[in-house]
Amino acid sequence: MTEKNIETLIADLQNETSKVRREAAFALGGFGSQAKEALEPLIQVLEDENDRVREAAAWALGRIGSEAADAVPALEKLLKDKNGAVRWTAGDSIVRIQSEE
């Protein structure tokens, strides 16, 4: 059941509604390292036009942990984001990812 849920949430990352994309990213983060198959879709969402969606994707990547090491370069780009919450969350996620390696 978990794999099906993760697949559905990955598809929701492409939804036209920003709230759905944001909630999908948060939900994926809740699965922790079980959501490692969502790594590439979450990295793509880091470029979303909506600040809260970018923040949620960054948060989720941090919760995936060391399995998300490939996301660090994309998260580092967010350290220059115009939104302070996005910057903070990206930094926190980098620390989480790297502390588990």
C-alpha positions in Angstrom: 0.0 0.0 0.0 2.8 2.4 0.8 4.3 2.1 -2.7 1.0 3.0 -4.3 0.5 6.0 -2.0 4.0 7.2 -2.9 3.3 6.8 -6.6 0.0 8.8 -6.2 1.8 11.5 -4.3 4.6 11.7 -6.9 1.9 12.2 -9.6 0.3 14.9 -7.4 3.6 16.9 -7.5 2.5 17.8 -11.1 -1.0 18.9 -10.2 -2.0 22.3 -11.5 -3.0 23.4 -8.0 -0.2 24.6 -5.8 -1.9 23.5 -2.6 -2.0 19.9 -3.9 1.7 20.0 -5.0 2.6 21.4 -1.5 0.6 18.8 0.4 2.0 16.0 -1.8 5.6 17.1 -1.0 4.9 17.3 2.7 3.2 13.8 2.6 6.2 12.3 0.8 8.5 13.7 3.4 6.4 11.9 6.0 7.5 8.6 4.5 11.2 9.4 5.2 13.7 7.2 3.4 10.8 5.0 2.0 10.1 7.9 -0.4 13.5 7.8 -2.1 11.9 7.0 -5.4 10.4 10.5 -5.2 13.9 12.1 -5.2 14.0 13.3 -8.8 10.4 14.6 -8.9 11.0 16.5 -5.6 14.2 18.0 -7.0 12.2 19.2 -10.0 9.6 20.8 -7.7 12.4 22.8 -6.0 12.0 25.1 -9.1 8.2 25.5 -8.6 6.9 29.0 -9.1 5.2 28.9 -5.6 7.3 29.6 -2.6 5.4 27.2 -0.3 5.7 24.3 -2.8 9.5 24.9 -3.0 9.7 25.0 0.8 7.7 21.7 1.1 9.9 20.0 -1.4 13.0 21.1 0.4 11.5 19.9 3.7 10.6 16.5 2.2 14.1 16.0 0.8 15.6 16.6 4.2 13.3 14.0 5.7 14.4 11.4 3.1 17.8 11.8 4.6 21.1 10.5 3.2 19.2 8.8 0.4 18.6 12.4 -0.9 22.3 13.3 -1.3 21.9 13.9 -5.0 19.5 16.8 -4.1 22.2 18.8 -2.2 23.3 20.9 -5.3 19.7 21.8 -6.0 19.1 22.6 -2.4 22.2 24.8 -2.3 20.7 26.9 -5.1 17.7 27.6 -2.9 20.0 29.2 -0.3 19.7 32.2 -2.5 15.9 32.0 -2.9 14.0 35.3 -2.5 11.9 33.7 0.3 13.5 33.4 3.7 11.5 30.3 4.7 12.6 28.5 1.6 16.3 29.5 2.3 16.0 28.3 5.9 14.3 25.0 5.0 16.9 24.3 2.3 19.8 24.9 4.7 18.1 22.7 7.3 17.6 19.9 4.8 21.2 20.0 3.6 22.4 19.6 7.2 19.9 16.7 7.7 21.1 15.0 4.5 24.8 15.4 5.2 24.6 14.5 8.8 23.3 11.0 7.9 25.9 10.3 5.3 
